[in-house]
């Protein structure tokens, strides 16, 4: 725990902050930290623009507090306004509570969410639940991309002309990362496949739209709270092709192929167009080269992570010969009953189970190939249904179900 005195900035910093605020016509909140009875620094994560704290006020309410240097005032003010727009669309995030200035510079106060990192939770959930959470992540991303953009937003977050074509902008980025890759003097096995794919597919960038996007949209920037998905760590924003936002899915794949597949289908409300995967491979190629520059293999992190990323991308796309990644589960299918997702080989109507009670559990991953439903109705019974390809009438199905029920 830190006391308010330990967290307060020194007098020289406060004087400098006051001068900047006076120029902006803003007033600093004095004794800002005094409103909190508990202040706990958060060191987890990769935030580089400031500090994060778990704070509790005198009423016993807990919040997430972010602080940044006063020089980040305009940036953080814009971030907070965009955060408010996201909250207005009912996007599941830490709700924005307040924004202002204090002794440490700029602060933003948000609601506190208790939960677990989604990346660590996913491997312990059923495949159907992983996929269902992915569907939700895709729906949320689609909603994020609907946030309207002003010319000021575009200029501020891209530092580019408002009407610049996406192909012009992204091709410039490709030229830059390719040049830096060659200049580094380092290379990874199979780099010619990646470089060739880029050159042969630049034309896919033509005519692509641009939208507002949160950077780093992947499983480790999401939380699992009370069975639901919460999006966290909105520290950076971008203006980009909506499909480029899926570049960050490389990190979700590490935890769950079902989640990654679900996110794509949730975004497109079904199967994506074929062009999506071709562009996804192009964006992955650029992502890899950018990551190569930011985290060179001469560092421990780069040696462990960057090299593995290069191997993964080449494997997923069969040395860039197949645009549909190997982790995409084209034949995976789920249904829902009483709010519970479960997987099947093909659609089957189980709504008739409602007359026997409410389903509280589905066992859809048994070695026998059967699917079991736990039904609550003044007691609990298990229902076995073969998950096979054979045809079966409803009458036969109910007869077999009754026999199974009597044996329970």
C-alpha positions in Angstrom: 0.0 0.0 0.0 1.1 3.6 -0.7 0.1 6.5 1.5 -1.1 9.7 -0.2 2.2 11.4 0.8 4.2 8.7 -0.9 2.3 9.1 -4.1 2.3 12.9 -4.4 4.7 14.4 -6.9 7.5 16.7 -5.8 7.0 20.5 -5.7 8.9 21.1 -8.9 6.7 18.8 -10.9 3.5 20.4 -9.4 4.7 23.8 -10.3 5.4 22.7 -13.9 1.9 21.1 -14.0 0.2 24.2 -12.8 1.9 26.3 -15.4 0.7 24.0 -18.2 -2.9 23.9 -16.8 -3.0 27.7 -16.5 -2.2 27.9 -20.2 -5.1 25.6 -20.9 -7.5 27.4 -18.6 -7.8 24.3 -16.4 -7.7 24.0 -12.6 -5.8 21.4 -10.7 -7.6 19.4 -8.0 -5.8 20.0 -4.7 -5.3 17.1 -2.3 -6.7 14.7 -4.9 -5.2 11.6 -3.2 -6.8 12.6 0.1 -10.2 11.3 -1.1 -9.0 7.7 -1.1 -8.5 5.5 2.0 -6.7 2.7 0.1 -4.3 3.1 -2.7 -2.7 0.1 -4.3 -0.4 0.3 -7.3 -1.0 -2.2 -10.2 2.2 -3.4 -11.7 0.7 -6.2 -13.9 0.5 -5.6 -17.6 2.5 -3.6 -20.2 1.2 -0.1 -19.7 3.9 2.5 -20.5 2.0 5.8 -20.6 1.5 6.2 -16.9 0.5 4.5 -13.6 -2.5 2.4 -12.6 -3.9 2.0 -9.1 -6.7 0.2 -7.3 -8.2 2.8 -5.1 -11.0 2.9 -2.5 -12.8 6.1 -1.5 -14.2 7.1 1.9 -17.6 5.5 0.9 -15.9 2.1 0.5 -16.3 2.1 -3.3 -13.4 0.7 -5.3 -12.2 2.2 -8.6 -9.5 1.8 -11.2 -7.3 5.0 -11.3 -4.9 5.9 -14.1 -2.5 8.8 -14.0 -0.2 10.2 -16.7 2.2 13.1 -17.0 0.5 16.5 -17.6 2.1 16.5 -21.0 -0.4 13.8 -21.9 -3.4 16.0 -21.1 -4.8 16.3 -24.6 -4.2 12.7 -25.4 -5.9 11.4 -22.3 -8.8 13.9 -22.6 -9.5 12.5 -26.1 -9.2 8.9 -24.7 -11.7 9.6 -22.0 -14.2 11.1 -24.5 -13.9 8.0 -26.7 -14.3 5.8 -23.6 -17.5 7.6 -22.8 -18.8 6.9 -26.3 -18.0 3.2 -25.9 -19.8 3.1 -22.6 -22.9 4.8 -24.2 -23.1 1.9 -26.7 -23.2 -0.6 -23.8 -19.8 -2.1 -24.6 -18.8 -4.1 -21.6 -15.9 -2.0 -20.2 -14.7 -0.4 -17.0 -17.2 2.5 -16.9 -15.6 6.0 -17.2 -16.3 7.9 -13.9 -14.2 11.1 -13.9 -11.4 12.9 -15.7 -9.2 15.8 -14.5 -5.9 16.9 -13.2 -4.1 16.4 -9.9 -0.7 16.7 -8.4 0.7 13.9 -10.6 -0.7 15.3 -13.8 -3.7 13.8 -15.5 -6.1 11.2 -14.0 -9.0 9.2 -15.2 -11.2 7.3 -12.8 -13.1 4.1 -13.9 -15.3 1.5 -12.3 -13.4 -1.5 -10.9 -14.1 -4.9 -12.3 -13.4 -8.1 -10.3 -12.6 -11.0 -12.5 -9.8 -13.2 -14.0 -7.7 -12.7 -17.1 -9.6 -14.4 -19.9 -6.4 -15.9 -21.4 -5.8 -17.9 -18.2 -9.5 -18.9 -17.9 -10.1 -20.1 -21.5 -8.2 -23.4 -21.3 -10.3 -24.5 -18.4 -13.7 -23.9 -20.1 -15.5 -26.2 -22.5 -14.9 -25.8 -26.2 -18.5 -24.6 -26.6 -18.0 -21.9 -23.9 -14.7 -20.8 -25.4 -16.4 -20.5 -28.8 -19.4 -18.6 -27.3 -17.1 -16.1 -25.6 -15.4 -15.6 -29.0 -18.7 -14.9 -30.6 -19.3 -12.3 -28.0 -15.9 -10.8 -28.5 -16.6 -10.5 -32.2 -20.0 -8.8 -31.6 -18.3 -6.3 -29.3 -15.6 -5.5 -31.8 -18.2 -4.9 -34.5 -19.9 -2.5 -32.1 -16.6 -0.7 -31.3 -16.1 -0.2 -35.0 -19.4 1.6 -35.2 -18.2 4.5 -33.0 -18.4 7.6 -35.2 -15.2 9.5 -36.0 -14.7 13.2 -36.3 -12.0 14.8 -38.5 -10.2 15.8 -35.3 -10.1 12.2 -34.1 -8.7 11.0 -37.4 -6.0 13.6 -37.5 -5.0 13.2 -33.9 -4.8 9.4 -33.8 -3.2 8.9 -37.2 -1.2 12.2 -37.7 -2.3 11.7 -41.3 -4.5 13.7 -43.7 -8.2 13.1 -43.1 -9.0 11.8 -46.5 -5.8 9.7 -47.1 -6.6 6.4 -48.8 -6.0 3.3 -46.7 -4.0 1.6 -49.4 -1.6 4.6 -49.6 -1.2 4.7 -45.8 -0.7 1.0 -45.3 1.6 0.5 -48.2 3.8 3.2 -46.8 3.9 1.3 -43.5 4.7 -1.9 -45.4 7.6 -0.2 -47.2 8.9 1.1 -43.9 8.8 -2.3 -42.0 10.3 -4.2 -45.0 13.2 -1.7 -45.2 13.8 -1.9 -41.5 13.8 -5.7 -41.6 16.4 -5.8 -44.3 18.5 -3.2 -42.5 18.5 -5.2 -39.3 20.8 -7.8 -40.7 18.7 -10.5 -38.9 16.3 -12.9 -40.5 14.0 -15.8 -39.7 13.6 -19.0 -41.6 10.9 -18.7 -44.3 11.0 -14.9 -44.5 10.9 -15.1 -48.3 7.4 -16.6 -48.1 6.3 -13.7 -46.0 7.9 -11.0 -48.2 6.6 -12.5 -51.4 3.1 -12.7 -50.0 3.2 -9.0 -49.2 4.3 -8.0 -52.7 1.8 -10.2 -54.4 -1.2 -9.0 -52.3 -0.8 -5.3 -51.9 -3.7 -4.8 -54.3 -6.1 -6.2 -51.6 -5.7 -2.9 -49.8 -7.4 -0.9 -52.5 -10.8 0.5 -51.6 -10.8 -0.7 -48.0 -12.8 1.4 -45.4 -11.4 2.9 -42.2 -12.9 2.9 -38.8 -12.2 3.6 -35.1 -10.4 0.7 -33.3 -9.0 -0.2 -29.9 -5.4 -1.5 -30.2 -4.5 -4.8 -28.6 -7.9 -6.4 -28.9 -7.1 -9.9 -27.7 -7.8 -12.4 -24.9 -5.2 -10.9 -22.5 -6.9 -7.6 -22.6 -10.2 -9.1 -21.6 -11.5 -10.3 -18.3 -13.9 -13.1 -17.3 -16.2 -11.7 -14.7 -19.3 -13.6 -13.4 -19.5 -15.7 -16.6 -19.3 -12.7 -18.9 -16.7 -10.9 -21.0 -15.2 -7.5 -20.1 -12.9 -5.5 -22.3 -10.1 -3.7 -20.5 -6.9 -1.7 -21.0 -8.1 1.0 -23.5 -4.9 2.9 -23.6 -4.4 3.2 -27.3 -6.7 3.8 -30.2 -6.2 3.5 -34.0 -7.9 4.4 -37.2 -7.6 1.5 -39.6 -9.2 -1.0 -41.9 -11.8 -2.9 -39.7 -10.2 -6.2 -40.7 -6.7 -5.1 -39.7 -8.0 -5.1 -36.1 -7.9 -8.9 -36.2 -4.0 -8.8 -36.3 -4.0 -8.9 -32.5 -5.9 -12.3 -32.6 -2.4 -13.9 -32.9 -2.3 -13.7 -29.1 -5.8 -15.2 -28.6 -4.9 -18.2 -30.7 -2.3 -19.1 -28.1 -5.1 -19.7 -25.6 -7.9 -21.1 -27.7 -8.6 -21.8 -31.3 -12.3 -22.0 -30.5 -12.3 -18.5 -29.1 -10.4 -17.1 -32.1 -12.8 -18.8 -34.5 -15.8 -17.6 -32.6 -14.5 -14.0 -32.6 -14.3 -14.0 -36.4 -17.8 -15.5 -36.8 -19.2 -13.3 -34.2 -17.9 -10.2 -36.0 -19.3 -11.3 -39.4 -22.5 -12.9 -38.0 -21.4 -16.1 -39.7 -18.7 -17.2 -42.1 -16.4 -14.4 -43.3 -15.9 -13.6 -47.0 -13.0 -15.3 -48.6 -11.2 -11.9 -49.1 -11.1 -11.6 -45.3 -8.6 -14.4 -44.9 -6.4 -13.2 -47.7 -6.2 -9.8 -46.1 -5.7 -11.3 -42.7 -2.6 -13.1 -43.9 -1.3 -9.8 -45.3 -1.9 -8.0 -42.0 -0.3 -10.9 -40.0 2.8 -10.5 -42.3 3.0 -6.8 -41.5 2.4 -7.5 -37.8 5.3 -10.0 -37.7 7.7 -7.5 -39.3 6.7 -4.7 -37.0 7.1 -7.0 -34.0 10.5 -8.1 -35.3 11.6 -4.4 -35.1 10.1 -3.7 -31.7 11.3 -6.9 -30.1 14.5 -8.1 -31.9 15.7 -11.6 -31.4 18.8 -10.3 -29.8 16.7 -9.7 -26.6 15.5 -12.5 -24.4 11.9 -11.6 -25.1 12.5 -11.4 -28.8 14.3 -14.8 -28.9 11.5 -16.5 -27.0 8.4 -14.7 -28.5 9.3 -13.1 -31.8 10.9 -16.2 -33.3 8.0 -18.3 -32.1 5.6 -15.8 -33.7 7.4 -16.1 -37.1 7.2 -19.9 -36.9 3.5 -19.8 -35.9 2.5 -17.6 -38.8 4.3 -19.7 -41.4 2.8 -22.8 -40.0 -0.8 -21.4 -39.8 -0.7 -20.3 -43.4 1.3 -23.2 -44.8 4.3 -21.0 -45.7 1.8 -18.4 -46.9 0.3 -20.7 -49.5 -3.1 -21.1 -47.8 -4.8 -17.9 -46.6 -7.1 -19.8 -44.2 -5.2 -20.4 -41.0 -4.9 -23.9 -39.6 -6.5 -22.8 -36.3 -9.7 -21.7 -37.9 -12.3 -24.4 -37.1 -14.6 -24.2 -40.1 -16.8 -27.2 -39.1 -17.3 -26.3 -35.5 -20.9 -25.7 -34.6 -22.8 -24.9 -31.3 -26.4 -24.6 -30.2 -27.9 -23.1 -27.0 -30.4 -24.4 -24.6 -31.5 -22.5 -21.5 -28.6 -20.2 -21.9 -26.0 -23.0 -22.1 -23.9 -23.5 -25.2 -23.1 -27.0 -26.4 -21.4 -28.4 -29.6 -23.0 -30.7 -32.2 -21.9 -32.1 -35.5 -25.0 -30.6 -37.1 -28.2 -28.8 -36.0 -30.8 -30.7 -34.0 -33.9 -29.4 -32.3 -33.9 -30.1 -28.5 -36.6 -27.6 -27.6 -38.9 -30.4 -26.6 -36.7 -30.9 -23.5 -38.3 -27.8 -22.0 -41.4 -29.8 -21.1 -39.3 -31.9 -18.7 -37.6 -29.0 -16.9 -34.7 -26.6 -17.2 -31.3 -27.7 -18.5 -28.6 -26.8 -16.0 -25.7 -28.6 -17.5 -24.6 -30.1 -20.8 -21.9 -32.7 -21.2 -21.0 -32.6 -24.9 -17.4 -33.9 -24.9 -17.8 -37.6 -23.9 -15.7 -40.4 -25.3 -18.9 -42.3 -26.2 -19.9 -39.7 -28.7 -23.1 -39.0 -26.7 -24.4 -35.8 -25.4 -25.9 -35.5 -21.9 -28.3 -32.9 -20.5 -28.8 -32.3 -16.8 -32.4 -31.3 -16.3 -33.8 -29.8 -13.1 -37.4 -30.4 -12.2 -38.0 -31.3 -8.6 -34.8 -33.3 -9.0 -32.1 -33.9 -11.5 -31.9 -36.4 -14.3 -29.4 -37.0 -17.1 -30.6 -37.4 -20.7 -28.4 -39.2 -23.2 -28.7 -38.5 -26.9 -26.4 -40.1 -29.4 -24.4 -37.5 -31.4 -24.2 -39.7 -34.5 -25.0 -39.1 -38.1 -27.9 -41.6 -38.2 -31.4 -40.3 -38.8 -33.9 -40.7 -36.0 -37.5 -39.7 -35.5 -38.7 -37.6 -32.6 -40.7 -40.6 -31.4 -37.7 -42.8 -31.4 -35.6 -40.1 -29.7 -38.2 -39.6 -26.8 -38.5 -43.4 -26.4 -34.7 -43.8 -25.9 -34.6 -40.7 -23.7 -37.3 -42.2 -21.4 -35.4 -45.5 -21.1 -32.3 -43.6 -20.2 -34.2 -41.5 -17.7 -35.7 -44.6 -16.0 -32.2 -46.1 -15.6 -30.9 -43.0 -13.7 
